[in-house]
């Protein structure tokens, strides 16, 4: 069963025929909200908005461990994470959809692992996960195929730079990230991807570009925050089509 983790602009799942909601208690505290189970067509899925159903949780305060643990308890085997990002690379402007293949982690002070102590809480000794390719290749391929089936253009590949937030970045920080090889900037990509890997859950990401990053394109002097909502609303229609194709049996 797949789970959809929604970001900004995806706090509900249109087209989901809800069958039940389940509150899950975890050893790590409360998830962002109850898990919503339902069907899209013939496919059963679980939906969880990482910022909460009222978009009340800022990125640095999301309980990523509780969210992933709750999905594991629901026997989820694959996660499609939808993220909202700024575009750094030329061609990654507002309205673009990207399926990233790499991550650079700039976050700090987040609970970033389940491996705590000599015997981890997931019942296995502390180990080092292979994170060479942070997104599951099979799931990425399925996502790209779903976009093609839905007739939606997406960019195959890109480096997601995960920042702490909740503030947006300075132009100098974006220049540094560009030198580091980042193509996108967002605040929720980590530790979510690494935690999924620790739990053995396949994980892929669909990033929605809602603005040029600070100092780039039409954000050269300032980011026009008033425009983001309209861009997000228009692009989410395309995201919904891709999700429907992605979860189809």
HELIX and SHEET records of a PDB file:
HELIX    1   1 UNK A   59  UNK A   61  5                                   3    
HELIX    2   2 UNK A   64  UNK A   73  1                                  10    
HELIX    3   3 UNK A  137  UNK A  150  1                                  14    
HELIX    4   4 UNK A  171  UNK A  180  1                                  10    
HELIX    5   5 UNK A  192  UNK A  198  1                                   7    
HELIX    6   6 UNK A  217  UNK A  219  5                                   3    
HELIX    7   7 UNK A  225  UNK A  227  5                                   3    
HELIX    8   8 UNK A  228  UNK A  247  1                                  20    
SHEET    1   A 8 UNK A  17  UNK A  22  0                                        
SHEET    2   A 8 UNK A  35  UNK A  40 -1                                        
SHEET    3   A 8 UNK A  43  UNK A  49 -1                                        
SHEET    4   A 8 UNK A   2  UNK A   6  1                                        
SHEET    5   A 8 UNK A  78  UNK A  87  1                                        
SHEET    6   A 8 UNK A 184  UNK A 186 -1                                        
SHEET    7   A 8 UNK A 159  UNK A 162  1                                        
SHEET    8   A 8 UNK A 102  UNK A 105  1                                        
SHEET    1   B 8 UNK A  17  UNK A  22  0                                        
SHEET    2   B 8 UNK A  35  UNK A  40 -1                                        
SHEET    3   B 8 UNK A  43  UNK A  49 -1                                        
SHEET    4   B 8 UNK A   2  UNK A   6  1                                        
SHEET    5   B 8 UNK A  78  UNK A  87  1                                        
SHEET    6   B 8 UNK A 202  UNK A 212  1                                        
SHEET    7   B 8 UNK A  97  UNK A  99 -1                                        
SHEET    8   B 8 UNK A 155  UNK A 156  1                                        
SHEET    1   C 2 UNK A  25  UNK A  26  0                                        
SHEET    2   C 2 UNK A  29  UNK A  30 -1                                        
END                                                                             
